[in-house]
């Protein structure tokens, strides 16, 4: 959160930095994951640190000294050692250093500014090498084979070959069968309205933002916020548990949103009524997330914004159904199931990237398979239980137990 605020400060000054810090802290999903997610948040932190130092680097090129490149290398190393997707930062660095050179020296500079080209290349390659070495030192899988294993991990990161059952838009589906808009739907339903409206509104004010601030830092934030989502959709990557694997795109989103609100304030400043109306609108949106965090301080990561509010009903009209049988005789089978309290085993034991921190309540799939085989499905070598359908079985079990008690 702090480095996201510093990123905004470098682009638009301290006021933008303070606004960004407040909006980041009052983002329930991000705040909730910050308190219990040991992987996606450190990855997002590494990305935020790297983006901040990239902006500093572009301000100081071609002679940035040693402190800024070192800070950038450490941020990239944190991201890379947490998830292989951090290797994308090397591509980000090369792309925006190249754009910086072309914007300052043009295509002719490639020939006429040989010394400067060498400086750019030396810093770019040096940062990439140092960050990779530091990351590998804290990455056991990469230590085994520093050349091929990081690339294998990056390929696996883009595929994320974990297949589990998901509840999405009222339907139980496997994670490899989600529609292309799965990450977009999760993001727009769960980010605060001040970020959602800020991102959308910034597109309308983009020419003004580019005119008011330096172009490359603005474009870096847009690229960091949008490209990973587009890449996941293009690669048809398997993601699950909402959009936590894309949590690192949220900090640049908030920076862009903050710039939008500040630009809109500047445009409305001559009209006091409009300015106060803007403050009121933003205040309502901020108050909404604040109230949610206060009321749900143990689990703010379950937040959904007001635009995603639904009545929770599903089509269940009897005229829509071909009823083959009535569910009965389940009490004896339910009694064979033991209910457990558990946490998932680490990825090193299962090969699956699951939340190993949160405590869950549930059943054992193998036991369910023996008595209700239609409620169990096998995928990725593991069994998965359809808990939504199991709840109907438990409803019938309660009815049968009640009838049994009446007969006693």
C-alpha atoms as one frame of an Amber mdcrd trajectory, in Angstrom:
protein
   0.000   0.000   0.000   2.809   2.408   0.878   4.682   1.859  -2.381   1.449
   2.221  -4.340   0.972   5.591  -2.645   4.593   6.516  -3.419   4.006   5.561
  -7.044   1.055   7.961  -7.219   3.124  10.637  -5.472   5.887  10.354  -8.066
   3.353  10.797 -10.856   1.109  13.504  -9.435   2.432  14.750  -6.100   1.784
  14.119  -2.418  -1.947  14.769  -2.582  -2.344  11.942  -5.105  -0.195   9.740
  -2.889  -2.363  10.355   0.177  -5.593   9.769  -1.765  -4.164   6.523  -3.167
  -3.094   5.306   0.280  -6.583   5.945   1.694  -8.318   4.230  -1.225  -5.968
   1.241  -1.010  -6.577   0.801   2.705 -10.344   1.108   2.261 -10.457  -1.567
  -0.457 -12.004  -4.515   1.444 -10.835  -7.356  -0.784  -7.233  -6.168  -0.911
  -7.174  -5.323   2.785  -8.640  -8.721   3.684  -6.124 -10.620   1.599  -3.334
  -8.510   3.117  -4.151 -10.055   6.482  -4.154 -13.703   5.451  -2.848 -14.314
   1.911   0.833 -15.368   2.132   1.490 -15.523  -1.598  -0.597 -13.197  -3.746
  -0.074 -10.137  -1.531   3.753 -10.419  -1.360   3.653 -10.868  -5.135   1.519
  -7.731  -5.494   3.887  -5.910  -3.131   6.884  -6.828  -5.271   5.056  -5.556
  -8.355   4.165  -2.263  -6.632   7.758  -1.736  -5.484   9.036  -2.481  -8.986
   6.566  -0.089 -10.644   7.533   2.682  -8.221  11.253   2.315  -8.922  10.607
   2.012 -12.670   9.034   5.460 -12.585  12.025   6.797 -10.631  14.359   5.127
 -13.111  12.666   6.780 -16.087  13.043  10.160 -14.402  16.793   9.715 -13.961
  17.869   7.903 -17.124  20.436   7.656 -18.615  22.291   8.208 -15.291  20.092
   6.941 -12.446  22.951   6.172 -10.042  22.943   2.913  -8.088  20.209   3.283
  -5.447  17.254   3.362  -7.830  18.399   0.338  -9.904  19.039  -1.590  -6.678
  15.568  -0.753  -5.346  14.058  -1.867  -8.645  16.049  -5.108  -8.619  14.910
  -5.889  -5.066  11.260  -5.249  -5.934  11.505  -7.468  -8.995  13.287 -10.147
  -6.959  10.485 -10.166  -4.382   7.911 -10.667  -7.131   9.911 -13.315  -9.002
  10.755 -15.347  -5.896   7.070 -15.339  -4.884   5.562 -16.240  -8.243   7.159
 -16.961 -11.600   4.898 -14.307 -13.128   7.299 -11.772 -11.662   9.532 -12.518
 -14.650   7.096 -10.383 -16.638   8.621  -7.370 -14.894  11.800  -7.928 -16.897
   9.728  -7.539 -20.059   8.022  -4.452 -18.583  11.427  -2.956 -17.837  12.760
  -3.588 -21.333   9.605  -2.264 -22.999   9.406   0.999 -21.080  13.143   1.681
 -21.109  12.953   1.259 -24.884  10.007   3.626 -25.129  11.798   6.126 -22.889
  14.824   6.089 -25.176  12.737   6.515 -28.345  10.717   9.378 -26.863  13.895
  11.229 -25.882  16.272  10.392 -28.733  14.116   9.010 -31.551  15.004   6.207
 -33.923  18.056   8.136 -35.132  19.395   8.050 -31.599  20.026   4.322 -31.936
  22.881   5.226 -34.292  23.868   8.711 -33.133  23.720   8.044 -29.388  25.736
   4.851 -29.136  27.060   5.718 -25.677  23.557   6.392 -24.366  22.299   3.145
 -25.894  25.032   1.343 -24.011  24.033   3.020 -20.751  20.391   2.023 -21.207
  21.375  -1.545 -22.078  23.814  -1.822 -19.167  21.239  -0.682 -16.614  18.447
  -2.788 -18.120  20.489  -5.979 -18.337  22.135  -5.353 -14.981  18.816  -4.906
 -13.179  17.386  -8.012 -14.833  20.416 -10.131 -13.920  20.681  -8.904 -10.315
  16.959  -9.332  -9.665  17.017 -12.846 -11.142  20.033 -13.906  -9.059  18.488
 -12.616  -5.822  15.165 -14.263  -6.640  16.758 -17.613  -7.436  18.560 -17.611
  -4.090  15.175 -17.647  -2.356  13.462 -19.948  -4.877  14.309 -23.646  -4.224
  12.817 -24.910  -7.487  14.928 -22.446  -9.501  18.079 -23.313  -7.555  17.921
 -26.857  -8.937  18.161 -25.568 -12.519  18.444 -21.758 -12.719  18.155 -21.691
 -16.519  15.204 -23.915 -17.369  13.151 -24.138 -14.183  12.180 -20.448 -14.021
  10.864 -20.630 -17.580   8.977 -23.848 -16.785   7.450 -22.151 -13.758   6.440
 -19.139 -15.867   4.710 -21.420 -18.350   2.912 -23.187 -15.505   1.979 -19.801
 -14.024   0.268 -18.826 -17.269  -1.583 -22.169 -17.389  -2.196 -22.686 -13.650
  -3.221 -26.282 -14.242  -5.286 -26.656 -11.064  -8.764 -27.980 -11.793 -11.284
 -27.619  -8.989 -15.008 -27.038  -8.735 -16.135 -23.401  -8.606 -19.371 -21.606
  -7.874 -19.702 -18.891 -10.529 -22.846 -16.927 -11.292 -25.008 -19.490  -9.553
 -23.550 -22.511 -11.367 -21.110 -25.198 -10.220 -18.423 -25.489 -12.907 -14.873
 -26.765 -13.121 -12.103 -24.190 -13.136 -10.994 -25.226 -16.627 -14.500 -24.562
 -17.974 -14.952 -20.966 -16.844 -16.012 -18.411 -19.491 -13.449 -15.970 -20.854
 -14.908 -13.121 -18.804 -14.435 -14.946 -15.463 -11.632 -12.645 -14.179 -13.303
  -9.486 -15.495 -16.619 -10.396 -13.855 -14.952 -11.086 -10.523 -12.966  -7.852
 -10.643 -15.804  -5.491 -11.529 -18.083  -7.111  -8.955 -15.598  -6.974  -6.068
 -13.501  -3.820  -6.400 -14.870  -0.701  -4.697 -16.951   1.653  -6.809 -14.412
   4.440  -6.372 -11.846   2.275  -8.154 -14.255   0.910 -10.767 -15.685   4.305
 -11.705 -12.213   5.840 -11.500 -10.752   3.335 -13.964 -13.641   3.691 -16.419
 -13.773   7.463 -16.070 -10.029   7.805 -16.575 -10.399   6.506 -20.118 -12.627
   9.465 -20.942 -10.125  11.875 -19.380  -7.025  10.111 -20.699  -5.982  12.957
 -23.058  -6.109  15.407 -20.127  -4.168  13.036 -17.866  -1.474  12.543 -20.482
  -1.237  16.291 -20.970  -1.085  17.051 -17.241   1.405  14.344 -16.238   4.334
  12.545 -17.847   3.126  10.086 -20.462   5.240   7.019 -19.671   4.346   6.664
 -15.956   0.645   6.924 -16.854   0.974   4.334 -19.602   2.996   2.075 -17.296
   0.128   2.064 -14.783  -2.449   1.312 -17.495  -0.259  -1.447 -18.918   0.340
  -2.999 -15.484  -3.404  -2.899 -14.731  -4.765  -4.170 -18.046  -2.154  -6.331
 -19.787  -2.104  -9.231 -17.251  -5.898  -9.559 -17.448  -5.817  -9.528 -21.246
  -2.940 -12.032 -21.210  -4.838 -14.452 -18.937  -7.887 -14.244 -21.197  -5.813
 -14.698 -24.365  -3.926 -17.690 -22.951  -7.168 -19.169 -21.554  -5.367 -19.592
 -18.251  -7.088 -21.552 -15.499  -7.665 -19.394 -12.436  -9.789 -20.031  -9.370
 -10.830 -18.471  -6.062 -12.021 -15.316  -7.794  -9.205 -13.070  -9.038  -6.659
 -13.455  -6.248  -4.022 -14.582  -8.775  -4.457 -11.177 -10.447  -4.389  -9.181
  -7.214  -1.188  -7.475  -8.396  -3.114  -5.489 -11.029  -5.127  -3.685  -8.353
  -2.505  -1.181  -7.056  -1.995   0.474 -10.471  -5.782   0.527 -10.860  -6.069
   2.571  -7.671  -3.338   4.946  -8.833  -5.244   5.556 -12.075  -8.512   5.987
 -10.177  -6.897   8.554  -7.852  -5.593  10.536 -10.802  -9.087  10.523 -12.312
 -10.771  11.865  -9.170  -8.153  14.589  -8.784  -8.458  15.565 -12.445 -12.247
  15.645 -12.188 -11.965  17.830  -9.103  -9.770  20.269 -11.024 -12.250  20.405
 -13.895 -15.209  21.042 -11.558 -13.397  23.514  -9.294 -14.934  26.661 -10.864
 -18.376  25.292  -9.940 -18.641  24.952  -6.158 -21.902  23.029  -6.243 -20.473
  20.486  -8.674 -17.309  20.215  -6.582 -19.257  19.553  -3.391 -21.403  17.033
  -5.261 -18.201  15.251  -6.316 -16.962  15.205  -2.720 -20.323  13.834  -1.610
 -20.346  11.076  -4.235 -16.803  10.003  -3.435 -17.550  10.239   0.286 -20.541
   7.917  -0.052 -18.477   5.333  -1.920 -15.654   5.527   0.621 -18.123   5.357
   3.534 -19.693   2.241   2.012 -16.438   0.261   1.984 -15.415   1.647   5.371
 -18.677   0.489   6.916 -18.261  -2.959   5.349 -14.725  -3.279   6.749 -15.867
  -2.236  10.230 -18.798  -4.653  10.202 -16.782  -7.516   8.715 -13.323  -6.810
  10.089 -12.514 -10.519  10.418 -13.211 -11.275   6.748 -13.354  -8.127   4.556
 -12.146 -10.234   1.623 -15.744 -11.411   0.994 -16.744  -7.930  -0.201 -18.964
  -7.385  -3.239 -19.776  -3.882  -4.443 -23.303  -2.534  -4.769 -23.433  -3.113
  -8.538 -23.134  -6.873  -8.013 -26.006  -7.094  -5.527 -28.441  -9.822  -6.556
 -31.435 -11.474  -4.915 -29.753 -14.899  -4.652 -32.632 -16.778  -6.330 -32.172
 -19.532  -8.908 -34.658 -20.966 -11.384 -36.471 -23.775  -9.548 -39.970 -23.776
 -10.996 -41.374 -27.315 -11.075 -42.565 -26.726 -14.638 -38.919 -26.521 -15.706
 -37.962 -29.910 -14.306 -38.277 -33.527 -15.391 -38.532 -35.095 -11.917 -37.235
 -38.671 -12.049 -37.493 -39.546  -8.350 -37.896 -38.131  -4.881 -34.908 -37.973
  -2.584 -35.378 -40.218   0.461 -33.579 -42.759   2.606 -30.525 -40.552   3.088
 -30.241 -40.411   6.890 -28.352 -43.686   7.198 -25.927 -42.655   4.494 -25.374
 -39.190   5.982 -24.523 -40.795   9.346 -21.545 -42.475   7.654 -19.997 -39.121
   6.833 -17.658 -37.515   9.320 -17.508 -33.710   9.439 -14.032 -32.256   9.809
 -12.178 -29.004  10.474  -9.149 -28.678   8.201  -6.580 -26.598   6.335  -5.179
 -27.499   2.929  -1.717 -29.070   2.748   1.111 -27.004   1.182   1.762 -26.988
  -2.547   4.982 -28.945  -2.020   2.880 -31.953  -0.951  -0.118 -31.652  -3.260
   1.151 -29.851  -6.345  -1.856 -27.519  -6.052  -1.772 -23.817  -5.245  -4.438
 -23.742  -2.511  -5.046 -21.433   0.438  -3.172 -23.158   3.282  -4.031 -20.549
   5.929  -7.820 -20.413   6.110  -9.592 -22.937   8.362 -12.403 -24.817   6.577
 -15.320 -27.045   7.604 -16.267 -29.933   5.375 -16.330 -33.627   4.607 -13.989
 -36.160   3.006 -14.659 -36.786  -0.662 -13.792 -40.491  -0.480 -16.478 -41.033
   2.157 -19.060 -39.052   0.183 -18.202 -41.055  -2.929 -19.164 -44.304  -1.187
 -22.688 -43.167  -0.296 -23.435 -40.363  -2.798 -21.178 -41.052  -5.814 -23.070
 -38.583  -8.021 -21.903 -35.739  -5.746 -18.203 -36.458  -6.289 -16.119 -35.693
  -9.342 -12.473 -36.455 -10.051 -10.177 -33.850 -11.605  -6.413 -33.292 -11.512
  -6.000 -36.611  -9.676  -8.104 -35.362  -6.756 -11.754 -35.737  -5.769 -14.131
 -32.774  -5.515 -17.453 -32.598  -3.654 -20.506 -30.735  -4.890 -21.327 -29.004
  -1.590 -24.314 -27.129  -3.018 -26.121 -30.369  -3.894 -24.956 -31.955  -0.628
 -26.871 -29.271   1.276 -30.114 -30.603  -0.257 -29.205 -34.083   0.931 -28.688
 -32.709   4.439 -32.103 -31.001   4.247 -33.730 -34.371   3.547 -31.706 -35.977
   6.338 -33.077 -33.413   8.799 -36.630 -34.191   7.639 -36.075 -37.926   8.079
 -34.556 -37.408  11.533 -37.507 -35.247  12.535 -39.965 -37.903  11.346 -38.005
 -40.564  13.241 -38.184 -38.523  16.442 -41.959 -38.117  16.096 -42.391 -41.887
  15.852 -40.489 -42.500  19.077
